[in-house]
């Protein structure tokens, strides 16, 4: 059972880190869109930023609920 708890904790950390990476990538695209006055890049950046935030929320709220499946 300890292994499962450790695995869920690690999975939560990995999912949160992936979400943060996508969010940072979105901010970079957003800033490039504003710098070059490119509406398509701004739109893509906002979408990536929101998707990264959603993945972070999954990593922080939903993934830890997996530890309760066997408990």
mmCIF file of the N, C-alpha and C atoms, coordinates in Angstrom:
data_MODEL
# 
_entry.id   MODEL 
# 
loop_
_atom_site.group_PDB 
_atom_site.id 
_atom_site.type_symbol 
_atom_site.label_atom_id 
_atom_site.label_alt_id 
_atom_site.label_comp_id 
_atom_site.label_asym_id 
_atom_site.label_entity_id 
_atom_site.label_seq_id 
_atom_site.pdbx_PDB_ins_code 
_atom_site.Cartn_x 
_atom_site.Cartn_y 
_atom_site.Cartn_z 
_atom_site.occupancy 
_atom_site.B_iso_or_equiv 
_atom_site.pdbx_formal_charge 
_atom_site.auth_seq_id 
_atom_site.auth_comp_id 
_atom_site.auth_asym_id 
_atom_site.auth_atom_id 
_atom_site.pdbx_PDB_model_num 
ATOM 1   N N  . UNK A 1 1  ? 0.827  -1.188 0.000   1.00 0.00 ? 1  UNK A N  1 
ATOM 2   C CA . UNK A 1 1  ? 0.000  0.000  0.000   1.00 0.00 ? 1  UNK A CA 1 
ATOM 3   C C  . UNK A 1 1  ? 0.876  1.259  0.000   1.00 0.00 ? 1  UNK A C  1 
ATOM 4   N N  . UNK A 1 2  ? 2.003  1.199  0.681   1.00 0.00 ? 2  UNK A N  1 
ATOM 5   C CA . UNK A 1 2  ? 2.917  2.350  0.734   1.00 0.00 ? 2  UNK A CA 1 
ATOM 6   C C  . UNK A 1 2  ? 3.447  2.690  -0.666  1.00 0.00 ? 2  UNK A C  1 
ATOM 7   N N  . UNK A 1 3  ? 3.701  1.647  -1.478  1.00 0.00 ? 3  UNK A N  1 
ATOM 8   C CA . UNK A 1 3  ? 4.175  1.882  -2.840  1.00 0.00 ? 3  UNK A CA 1 
ATOM 9   C C  . UNK A 1 3  ? 3.128  2.632  -3.656  1.00 0.00 ? 3  UNK A C  1 
ATOM 10  N N  . UNK A 1 4  ? 1.874  2.244  -3.512  1.00 0.00 ? 4  UNK A N  1 
ATOM 11  C CA . UNK A 1 4  ? 0.790  2.885  -4.259  1.00 0.00 ? 4  UNK A CA 1 
ATOM 12  C C  . UNK A 1 4  ? 0.661  4.356  -3.861  1.00 0.00 ? 4  UNK A C  1 
ATOM 13  N N  . UNK A 1 5  ? 0.775  4.636  -2.573  1.00 0.00 ? 5  UNK A N  1 
ATOM 14  C CA . UNK A 1 5  ? 0.686  6.020  -2.095  1.00 0.00 ? 5  UNK A CA 1 
ATOM 15  C C  . UNK A 1 5  ? 1.842  6.850  -2.632  1.00 0.00 ? 5  UNK A C  1 
ATOM 16  N N  . UNK A 1 6  ? 3.027  6.272  -2.635  1.00 0.00 ? 6  UNK A N  1 
ATOM 17  C CA . UNK A 1 6  ? 4.197  6.970  -3.170  1.00 0.00 ? 6  UNK A CA 1 
ATOM 18  C C  . UNK A 1 6  ? 4.056  7.195  -4.674  1.00 0.00 ? 6  UNK A C  1 
ATOM 19  N N  . UNK A 1 7  ? 3.526  6.206  -5.379  1.00 0.00 ? 7  UNK A N  1 
ATOM 20  C CA . UNK A 1 7  ? 3.336  6.334  -6.826  1.00 0.00 ? 7  UNK A CA 1 
ATOM 21  C C  . UNK A 1 7  ? 2.321  7.430  -7.146  1.00 0.00 ? 7  UNK A C  1 
ATOM 22  N N  . UNK A 1 8  ? 1.236  7.511  -6.382  1.00 0.00 ? 8  UNK A N  1 
ATOM 23  C CA . UNK A 1 8  ? 0.230  8.547  -6.612  1.00 0.00 ? 8  UNK A CA 1 
ATOM 24  C C  . UNK A 1 8  ? 0.821  9.925  -6.330  1.00 0.00 ? 8  UNK A C  1 
ATOM 25  N N  . UNK A 1 9  ? 1.610  10.039 -5.291  1.00 0.00 ? 9  UNK A N  1 
ATOM 26  C CA . UNK A 1 9  ? 2.247  11.309 -4.974  1.00 0.00 ? 9  UNK A CA 1 
ATOM 27  C C  . UNK A 1 9  ? 3.204  11.734 -6.089  1.00 0.00 ? 9  UNK A C  1 
ATOM 28  N N  . UNK A 1 10 ? 3.964  10.784 -6.593  1.00 0.00 ? 10 UNK A N  1 
ATOM 29  C CA . UNK A 1 10 ? 4.887  11.090 -7.694  1.00 0.00 ? 10 UNK A CA 1 
ATOM 30  C C  . UNK A 1 10 ? 4.124  11.463 -8.959  1.00 0.00 ? 10 UNK A C  1 
ATOM 31  N N  . UNK A 1 11 ? 3.039  10.760 -9.234  1.00 0.00 ? 11 UNK A N  1 
ATOM 32  C CA . UNK A 1 11 ? 2.218  11.063 -10.400 1.00 0.00 ? 11 UNK A CA 1 
ATOM 33  C C  . UNK A 1 11 ? 1.631  12.468 -10.301 1.00 0.00 ? 11 UNK A C  1 
ATOM 34  N N  . UNK A 1 12 ? 1.197  12.836 -9.119  1.00 0.00 ? 12 UNK A N  1 
ATOM 35  C CA . UNK A 1 12 ? 0.662  14.176 -8.905  1.00 0.00 ? 12 UNK A CA 1 
ATOM 36  C C  . UNK A 1 12 ? 1.718  15.231 -9.193  1.00 0.00 ? 12 UNK A C  1 
ATOM 37  N N  . UNK A 1 13 ? 2.928  14.987 -8.732  1.00 0.00 ? 13 UNK A N  1 
ATOM 38  C CA . UNK A 1 13 ? 4.024  15.926 -8.977  1.00 0.00 ? 13 UNK A CA 1 
ATOM 39  C C  . UNK A 1 13 ? 4.343  16.036 -10.462 1.00 0.00 ? 13 UNK A C  1 
ATOM 40  N N  . UNK A 1 14 ? 4.368  14.911 -11.156 1.00 0.00 ? 14 UNK A N  1 
ATOM 41  C CA . UNK A 1 14 ? 4.686  14.905 -12.588 1.00 0.00 ? 14 UNK A CA 1 
ATOM 42  C C  . UNK A 1 14 ? 3.601  15.623 -13.388 1.00 0.00 ? 14 UNK A C  1 
ATOM 43  N N  . UNK A 1 15 ? 2.340  15.343 -13.082 1.00 0.00 ? 15 UNK A N  1 
ATOM 44  C CA . UNK A 1 15 ? 1.237  15.981 -13.801 1.00 0.00 ? 15 UNK A CA 1 
ATOM 45  C C  . UNK A 1 15 ? 1.248  17.491 -13.564 1.00 0.00 ? 15 UNK A C  1 
ATOM 46  N N  . UNK A 1 16 ? 1.508  17.906 -12.324 1.00 0.00 ? 16 UNK A N  1 
ATOM 47  C CA . UNK A 1 16 ? 1.584  19.332 -12.017 1.00 0.00 ? 16 UNK A CA 1 
ATOM 48  C C  . UNK A 1 16 ? 2.736  19.991 -12.773 1.00 0.00 ? 16 UNK A C  1 
ATOM 49  N N  . UNK A 1 17 ? 3.878  19.320 -12.847 1.00 0.00 ? 17 UNK A N  1 
ATOM 50  C CA . UNK A 1 17 ? 5.030  19.870 -13.572 1.00 0.00 ? 17 UNK A CA 1 
ATOM 51  C C  . UNK A 1 17 ? 4.740  19.985 -15.067 1.00 0.00 ? 17 UNK A C  1 
ATOM 52  N N  . UNK A 1 18 ? 4.058  19.015 -15.636 1.00 0.00 ? 18 UNK A N  1 
ATOM 53  C CA . UNK A 1 18 ? 3.700  19.081 -17.055 1.00 0.00 ? 18 UNK A CA 1 
ATOM 54  C C  . UNK A 1 18 ? 2.747  20.253 -17.296 1.00 0.00 ? 18 UNK A C  1 
ATOM 55  N N  . UNK A 1 19 ? 1.779  20.417 -16.409 1.00 0.00 ? 19 UNK A N  1 
ATOM 56  C CA . UNK A 1 19 ? 0.860  21.549 -16.531 1.00 0.00 ? 19 UNK A CA 1 
ATOM 57  C C  . UNK A 1 19 ? 1.577  22.877 -16.435 1.00 0.00 ? 19 UNK A C  1 
ATOM 58  N N  . UNK A 1 20 ? 2.537  22.970 -15.528 1.00 0.00 ? 20 UNK A N  1 
ATOM 59  C CA . UNK A 1 20 ? 3.309  24.207 -15.398 1.00 0.00 ? 20 UNK A CA 1 
ATOM 60  C C  . UNK A 1 20 ? 4.119  24.469 -16.667 1.00 0.00 ? 20 UNK A C  1 
ATOM 61  N N  . UNK A 1 21 ? 4.672  23.426 -17.254 1.00 0.00 ? 21 UNK A N  1 
ATOM 62  C CA . UNK A 1 21 ? 5.427  23.588 -18.496 1.00 0.00 ? 21 UNK A CA 1 
ATOM 63  C C  . UNK A 1 21 ? 4.552  24.081 -19.636 1.00 0.00 ? 21 UNK A C  1 
ATOM 64  N N  . UNK A 1 22 ? 3.361  23.528 -19.747 1.00 0.00 ? 22 UNK A N  1 
ATOM 65  C CA . UNK A 1 22 ? 2.432  23.970 -20.789 1.00 0.00 ? 22 UNK A CA 1 
ATOM 66  C C  . UNK A 1 22 ? 2.010  25.415 -20.541 1.00 0.00 ? 22 UNK A C  1 
ATOM 67  N N  . UNK A 1 23 ? 1.787  25.763 -19.279 1.00 0.00 ? 23 UNK A N  1 
ATOM 68  C CA . UNK A 1 23 ? 1.422  27.138 -18.950 1.00 0.00 ? 23 UNK A CA 1 
ATOM 69  C C  . UNK A 1 23 ? 2.519  28.126 -19.285 1.00 0.00 ? 23 UNK A C  1 
ATOM 70  N N  . UNK A 1 24 ? 3.761  27.766 -18.978 1.00 0.00 ? 24 UNK A N  1 
ATOM 71  C CA . UNK A 1 24 ? 4.892  28.642 -19.304 1.00 0.00 ? 24 UNK A CA 1 
ATOM 72  C C  . UNK A 1 24 ? 5.033  28.783 -20.814 1.00 0.00 ? 24 UNK A C  1 
ATOM 73  N N  . UNK A 1 25 ? 4.854  27.685 -21.530 1.00 0.00 ? 25 UNK A N  1 
ATOM 74  C CA . UNK A 1 25 ? 4.910  27.723 -22.982 1.00 0.00 ? 25 UNK A CA 1 
ATOM 75  C C  . UNK A 1 25 ? 3.812  28.645 -23.524 1.00 0.00 ? 25 UNK A C  1 
ATOM 76  N N  . UNK A 1 26 ? 2.638  28.595 -22.916 1.00 0.00 ? 26 UNK A N  1 
ATOM 77  C CA . UNK A 1 26 ? 1.549  29.470 -23.314 1.00 0.00 ? 26 UNK A CA 1 
ATOM 78  C C  . UNK A 1 26 ? 1.872  30.930 -23.077 1.00 0.00 ? 26 UNK A C  1 
ATOM 79  N N  . UNK A 1 27 ? 2.499  31.245 -21.941 1.00 0.00 ? 27 UNK A N  1 
ATOM 80  C CA . UNK A 1 27 ? 2.892  32.630 -21.664 1.00 0.00 ? 27 UNK A CA 1 
ATOM 81  C C  . UNK A 1 27 ? 3.908  33.108 -22.692 1.00 0.00 ? 27 UNK A C  1 
ATOM 82  N N  . UNK A 1 28 ? 4.845  32.247 -23.056 1.00 0.00 ? 28 UNK A N  1 
ATOM 83  C CA . UNK A 1 28 ? 5.844  32.627 -24.065 1.00 0.00 ? 28 UNK A CA 1 
ATOM 84  C C  . UNK A 1 28 ? 5.160  32.906 -25.405 1.00 0.00 ? 28 UNK A C  1 
ATOM 85  N N  . UNK A 1 29 ? 4.244  32.040 -25.811 1.00 0.00 ? 29 UNK A N  1 
ATOM 86  C CA . UNK A 1 29 ? 3.527  32.276 -27.066 1.00 0.00 ? 29 UNK A CA 1 
ATOM 87  C C  . UNK A 1 29 ? 2.683  33.544 -26.995 1.00 0.00 ? 29 UNK A C  1 
ATOM 88  N N  . UNK A 1 30 ? 2.084  33.790 -25.854 1.00 0.00 ? 30 UNK A N  1 
ATOM 89  C CA . UNK A 1 30 ? 1.274  34.991 -25.684 1.00 0.00 ? 30 UNK A CA 1 
ATOM 90  C C  . UNK A 1 30 ? 2.130  36.244 -25.822 1.00 0.00 ? 30 UNK A C  1 
ATOM 91  N N  . UNK A 1 31 ? 3.294  36.243 -25.192 1.00 0.00 ? 31 UNK A N  1 
ATOM 92  C CA . UNK A 1 31 ? 4.184  37.400 -25.286 1.00 0.00 ? 31 UNK A CA 1 
ATOM 93  C C  . UNK A 1 31 ? 4.727  37.580 -26.708 1.00 0.00 ? 31 UNK A C  1 
ATOM 94  N N  . UNK A 1 32 ? 5.008  36.473 -27.395 1.00 0.00 ? 32 UNK A N  1 
ATOM 95  C CA . UNK A 1 32 ? 5.443  36.578 -28.788 1.00 0.00 ? 32 UNK A CA 1 
ATOM 96  C C  . UNK A 1 32 ? 4.333  37.152 -29.655 1.00 0.00 ? 32 UNK A C  1 
ATOM 97  N N  . UNK A 1 33 ? 3.097  36.788 -29.364 1.00 0.00 ? 33 UNK A N  1 
ATOM 98  C CA . UNK A 1 33 ? 1.962  37.313 -30.115 1.00 0.00 ? 33 UNK A CA 1 
ATOM 99  C C  . UNK A 1 33 ? 1.791  38.803 -29.913 1.00 0.00 ? 33 UNK A C  1 
ATOM 100 N N  . UNK A 1 34 ? 1.982  39.269 -28.684 1.00 0.00 ? 34 UNK A N  1 
ATOM 101 C CA . UNK A 1 34 ? 1.891  40.698 -28.440 1.00 0.00 ? 34 UNK A CA 1 
ATOM 102 C C  . UNK A 1 34 ? 3.086  41.444 -29.038 1.00 0.00 ? 34 UNK A C  1 
ATOM 103 N N  . UNK A 1 35 ? 4.253  40.831 -29.000 1.00 0.00 ? 35 UNK A N  1 
ATOM 104 C CA . UNK A 1 35 ? 5.446  41.480 -29.539 1.00 0.00 ? 35 UNK A CA 1 
ATOM 105 C C  . UNK A 1 35 ? 5.397  41.640 -31.046 1.00 0.00 ? 35 UNK A C  1 
ATOM 106 N N  . UNK A 1 36 ? 4.855  40.639 -31.724 1.00 0.00 ? 36 UNK A N  1 
ATOM 107 C CA . UNK A 1 36 ? 4.786  40.686 -33.179 1.00 0.00 ? 36 UNK A CA 1 
ATOM 108 C C  . UNK A 1 36 ? 3.425  41.089 -33.696 1.00 0.00 ? 36 UNK A C  1 
ATOM 109 N N  . UNK A 1 37 ? 2.509  41.464 -32.808 1.00 0.00 ? 37 UNK A N  1 
ATOM 110 C CA . UNK A 1 37 ? 1.139  41.825 -33.176 1.00 0.00 ? 37 UNK A CA 1 
ATOM 111 C C  . UNK A 1 37 ? 0.506  40.728 -34.028 1.00 0.00 ? 37 UNK A C  1 
ATOM 112 N N  . UNK A 1 38 ? 0.595  39.498 -33.508 1.00 0.00 ? 38 UNK A N  1 
ATOM 113 C CA . UNK A 1 38 ? 0.085  38.340 -34.221 1.00 0.00 ? 38 UNK A CA 1 
ATOM 114 C C  . UNK A 1 38 ? -1.102 37.768 -33.446 1.00 0.00 ? 38 UNK A C  1 
ATOM 115 N N  . UNK A 1 39 ? -2.335 37.971 -33.933 1.00 0.00 ? 39 UNK A N  1 
ATOM 116 C CA . UNK A 1 39 ? -3.509 37.502 -33.198 1.00 0.00 ? 39 UNK A CA 1 
ATOM 117 C C  . UNK A 1 39 ? -3.570 35.979 -33.055 1.00 0.00 ? 39 UNK A C  1 
ATOM 118 N N  . UNK A 1 40 ? -3.076 35.248 -34.047 1.00 0.00 ? 40 UNK A N  1 
ATOM 119 C CA . UNK A 1 40 ? -3.111 33.787 -33.972 1.00 0.00 ? 40 UNK A CA 1 
ATOM 120 C C  . UNK A 1 40 ? -2.206 33.286 -32.848 1.00 0.00 ? 40 UNK A C  1 
ATOM 121 N N  . UNK A 1 41 ? -1.052 33.888 -32.705 1.00 0.00 ? 41 UNK A N  1 
ATOM 122 C CA . UNK A 1 41 ? -0.123 33.485 -31.651 1.00 0.00 ? 41 UNK A CA 1 
ATOM 123 C C  . UNK A 1 41 ? -0.673 33.856 -30.274 1.00 0.00 ? 41 UNK A C  1 
ATOM 124 N N  . UNK A 1 42 ? -1.337 34.996 -30.183 1.00 0.00 ? 42 UNK A N  1 
ATOM 125 C CA . UNK A 1 42 ? -1.952 35.384 -28.907 1.00 0.00 ? 42 UNK A CA 1 
ATOM 126 C C  . UNK A 1 42 ? -3.040 34.389 -28.525 1.00 0.00 ? 42 UNK A C  1 
ATOM 127 N N  . UNK A 1 43 ? -3.850 34.000 -29.495 1.00 0.00 ? 43 UNK A N  1 
ATOM 128 C CA . UNK A 1 43 ? -4.927 33.041 -29.234 1.00 0.00 ? 43 UNK A CA 1 
ATOM 129 C C  . UNK A 1 43 ? -4.360 31.694 -28.787 1.00 0.00 ? 43 UNK A C  1 
ATOM 130 N N  . UNK A 1 44 ? -3.334 31.228 -29.480 1.00 0.00 ? 44 UNK A N  1 
ATOM 131 C CA . UNK A 1 44 ? -2.696 29.961 -29.121 1.00 0.00 ? 44 UNK A CA 1 
ATOM 132 C C  . UNK A 1 44 ? -2.094 30.033 -27.722 1.00 0.00 ? 44 UNK A C  1 
ATOM 133 N N  . UNK A 1 45 ? -1.474 31.166 -27.391 1.00 0.00 ? 45 UNK A N  1 
ATOM 134 C CA . UNK A 1 45 ? -0.867 31.333 -26.079 1.00 0.00 ? 45 UNK A CA 1 
ATOM 135 C C  . UNK A 1 45 ? -1.899 31.291 -24.969 1.00 0.00 ? 45 UNK A C  1 
ATOM 136 N N  . UNK A 1 46 ? -3.041 31.942 -25.175 1.00 0.00 ? 46 UNK A N  1 
ATOM 137 C CA . UNK A 1 46 ? -4.091 31.921 -24.158 1.00 0.00 ? 46 UNK A CA 1 
ATOM 138 C C  . UNK A 1 46 ? -4.634 30.506 -23.986 1.00 0.00 ? 46 UNK A C  1 
ATOM 139 N N  . UNK A 1 47 ? -4.816 29.802 -25.084 1.00 0.00 ? 47 UNK A N  1 
ATOM 140 C CA . UNK A 1 47 ? -5.310 28.421 -25.001 1.00 0.00 ? 47 UNK A CA 1 
ATOM 141 C C  . UNK A 1 47 ? -4.336 27.528 -24.235 1.00 0.00 ? 47 UNK A C  1 
ATOM 142 N N  . UNK A 1 48 ? -3.045 27.678 -24.522 1.00 0.00 ? 48 UNK A N  1 
ATOM 143 C CA . UNK A 1 48 ? -2.043 26.872 -23.825 1.00 0.00 ? 48 UNK A CA 1 
ATOM 144 C C  . UNK A 1 48 ? -1.968 27.244 -22.345 1.00 0.00 ? 48 UNK A C  1 
ATOM 145 N N  . UNK A 1 49 ? -2.088 28.518 -22.050 1.00 0.00 ? 49 UNK A N  1 
ATOM 146 C CA . UNK A 1 49 ? -2.052 28.957 -20.660 1.00 0.00 ? 49 UNK A CA 1 
ATOM 147 C C  . UNK A 1 49 ? -3.223 28.370 -19.879 1.00 0.00 ? 49 UNK A C  1 
ATOM 148 N N  . UNK A 1 50 ? -4.411 28.398 -20.453 1.00 0.00 ? 50 UNK A N  1 
ATOM 149 C CA . UNK A 1 50 ? -5.596 27.849 -19.785 1.00 0.00 ? 50 UNK A CA 1 
ATOM 150 C C  . UNK A 1 50 ? -5.495 26.324 -19.659 1.00 0.00 ? 50 UNK A C  1 
ATOM 151 N N  . UNK A 1 51 ? -4.990 25.669 -20.694 1.00 0.00 ? 51 UNK A N  1 
ATOM 152 C CA . UNK A 1 51 ? -4.833 24.218 -20.633 1.00 0.00 ? 51 UNK A CA 1 
ATOM 153 C C  . UNK A 1 51 ? -3.824 23.832 -19.560 1.00 0.00 ? 51 UNK A C  1 
ATOM 154 N N  . UNK A 1 52 ? -2.741 24.582 -19.451 1.00 0.00 ? 52 UNK A N  1 
ATOM 155 C CA . UNK A 1 52 ? -1.748 24.315 -18.411 1.00 0.00 ? 52 UNK A CA 1 
ATOM 156 C C  . UNK A 1 52 ? -2.345 24.474 -17.022 1.00 0.00 ? 52 UNK A C  1 
ATOM 157 N N  . UNK A 1 53 ? -3.156 25.516 -16.844 1.00 0.00 ? 53 UNK A N  1 
ATOM 158 C CA . UNK A 1 53 ? -3.831 25.701 -15.558 1.00 0.00 ? 53 UNK A CA 1 
ATOM 159 C C  . UNK A 1 53 ? -4.766 24.551 -15.229 1.00 0.00 ? 53 UNK A C  1 
ATOM 160 N N  . UNK A 1 54 ? -5.470 24.056 -16.247 1.00 0.00 ? 54 UNK A N  1 
ATOM 161 C CA . UNK A 1 54 ? -6.360 22.913 -16.031 1.00 0.00 ? 54 UNK A CA 1 
ATOM 162 C C  . UNK A 1 54 ? -5.599 21.655 -15.651 1.00 0.00 ? 54 UNK A C  1 
ATOM 163 N N  . UNK A 1 55 ? -4.471 21.417 -16.292 1.00 0.00 ? 55 UNK A N  1 
ATOM 164 C CA . UNK A 1 55 ? -3.664 20.237 -15.975 1.00 0.00 ? 55 UNK A CA 1 
ATOM 165 C C  . UNK A 1 55 ? -3.080 20.357 -14.567 1.00 0.00 ? 55 UNK A C  1 
ATOM 166 N N  . UNK A 1 56 ? -2.689 21.568 -14.183 1.00 0.00 ? 56 UNK A N  1 
ATOM 167 C CA . UNK A 1 56 ? -2.184 21.773 -12.823 1.00 0.00 ? 56 UNK A CA 1 
ATOM 168 C C  . UNK A 1 56 ? -3.281 21.445 -11.805 1.00 0.00 ? 56 UNK A C  1 
ATOM 169 N N  . UNK A 1 57 ? -4.501 21.904 -12.070 1.00 0.00 ? 57 UNK A N  1 
ATOM 170 C CA . UNK A 1 57 ? -5.612 21.594 -11.154 1.00 0.00 ? 57 UNK A CA 1 
ATOM 171 C C  . UNK A 1 57 ? -5.865 20.094 -11.070 1.00 0.00 ? 57 UNK A C  1 
ATOM 172 N N  . UNK A 1 58 ? -5.769 19.402 -12.205 1.00 0.00 ? 58 UNK A N  1 
ATOM 173 C CA . UNK A 1 58 ? -5.916 17.945 -12.178 1.00 0.00 ? 58 UNK A CA 1 
ATOM 174 C C  . UNK A 1 58 ? -4.842 17.301 -11.315 1.00 0.00 ? 58 UNK A C  1 
ATOM 175 N N  . UNK A 1 59 ? -3.617 17.782 -11.468 1.00 0.00 ? 59 UNK A N  1 
ATOM 176 C CA . UNK A 1 59 ? -2.513 17.220 -10.697 1.00 0.00 ? 59 UNK A CA 1 
ATOM 177 C C  . UNK A 1 59 ? -2.647 17.474 -9.210  1.00 0.00 ? 59 UNK A C  1 
ATOM 178 N N  . UNK A 1 60 ? -3.217 18.618 -8.846  1.00 0.00 ? 60 UNK A N  1 
ATOM 179 C CA . UNK A 1 60 ? -3.322 18.956 -7.427  1.00 0.00 ? 60 UNK A CA 1 
ATOM 180 C C  . UNK A 1 60 ? -4.590 18.425 -6.756  1.00 0.00 ? 60 UNK A C  1 
ATOM 181 N N  . UNK A 1 61 ? -5.674 18.295 -7.503  1.00 0.00 ? 61 UNK A N  1 
ATOM 182 C CA . UNK A 1 61 ? -6.954 17.932 -6.904  1.00 0.00 ? 61 UNK A CA 1 
ATOM 183 C C  . UNK A 1 61 ? -7.441 16.522 -7.236  1.00 0.00 ? 61 UNK A C  1 
ATOM 184 N N  . UNK A 1 62 ? -7.317 16.113 -8.488  1.00 0.00 ? 62 UNK A N  1 
ATOM 185 C CA . UNK A 1 62 ? -7.912 14.845 -8.919  1.00 0.00 ? 62 UNK A CA 1 
ATOM 186 C C  . UNK A 1 62 ? -6.972 13.665 -8.697  1.00 0.00 ? 62 UNK A C  1 
ATOM 187 N N  . UNK A 1 63 ? -5.714 13.807 -9.067  1.00 0.00 ? 63 UNK A N  1 
ATOM 188 C CA . UNK A 1 63 ? -4.770 12.683 -8.954  1.00 0.00 ? 63 UNK A CA 1 
ATOM 189 C C  . UNK A 1 63 ? -4.625 12.202 -7.503  1.00 0.00 ? 63 UNK A C  1 
ATOM 190 N N  . UNK A 1 64 ? -4.551 13.087 -6.502  1.00 0.00 ? 64 UNK A N  1 
ATOM 191 C CA . UNK A 1 64 ? -4.449 12.576 -5.128  1.00 0.00 ? 64 UNK A CA 1 
ATOM 192 C C  . UNK A 1 64 ? -5.669 11.744 -4.674  1.00 0.00 ? 64 UNK A C  1 
ATOM 193 N N  . UNK A 1 65 ? -6.800 11.912 -5.327  1.00 0.00 ? 65 UNK A N  1 
ATOM 194 C CA . UNK A 1 65 ? -7.965 11.110 -4.986  1.00 0.00 ? 65 UNK A CA 1 
ATOM 195 C C  . UNK A 1 65 ? -7.760 9.624  -5.311  1.00 0.00 ? 65 UNK A C  1 
ATOM 196 N N  . UNK A 1 66 ? -6.783 9.330  -6.185  1.00 0.00 ? 66 UNK A N  1 
ATOM 197 C CA . UNK A 1 66 ? -6.490 7.941  -6.524  1.00 0.00 ? 66 UNK A CA 1 
ATOM 198 C C  . UNK A 1 66 ? -5.994 7.144  -5.328  1.00 0.00 ? 66 UNK A C  1 
ATOM 199 N N  . UNK A 1 67 ? -5.363 7.826  -4.389  1.00 0.00 ? 67 UNK A N  1 
ATOM 200 C CA . UNK A 1 67 ? -4.840 7.103  -3.225  1.00 0.00 ? 67 UNK A CA 1 
ATOM 201 C C  . UNK A 1 67 ? -5.972 6.549  -2.371  1.00 0.00 ? 67 UNK A C  1 
ATOM 202 N N  . UNK A 1 68 ? -7.167 7.091  -2.483  1.00 0.00 ? 68 UNK A N  1 
ATOM 203 C CA . UNK A 1 68 ? -8.310 6.584  -1.729  1.00 0.00 ? 68 UNK A CA 1 
ATOM 204 C C  . UNK A 1 68 ? -8.977 5.381  -2.329  1.00 0.00 ? 68 UNK A C  1 
ATOM 205 N N  . UNK A 1 69 ? -8.548 4.962  -3.517  1.00 0.00 ? 69 UNK A N  1 
ATOM 206 C CA . UNK A 1 69 ? -9.190 3.832  -4.191  1.00 0.00 ? 69 UNK A CA 1 
ATOM 207 C C  . UNK A 1 69 ? -8.943 2.509  -3.439  1.00 0.00 ? 69 UNK A C  1 
ATOM 208 N N  . UNK A 1 70 ? -7.751 2.330  -2.909  1.00 0.00 ? 70 UNK A N  1 
ATOM 209 C CA . UNK A 1 70 ? -7.446 1.083  -2.214  1.00 0.00 ? 70 UNK A CA 1 
ATOM 210 C C  . UNK A 1 70 ? -7.494 1.215  -0.703  1.00 0.00 ? 70 UNK A C  1 
ATOM 211 N N  . UNK A 1 71 ? -7.728 2.439  -0.230  1.00 0.00 ? 71 UNK A N  1 
ATOM 212 C CA . UNK A 1 71 ? -7.697 2.678  1.214   1.00 0.00 ? 71 UNK A CA 1 
ATOM 213 C C  . UNK A 1 71 ? -8.950 2.457  1.877   1.00 0.00 ? 71 UNK A C  1 
# 
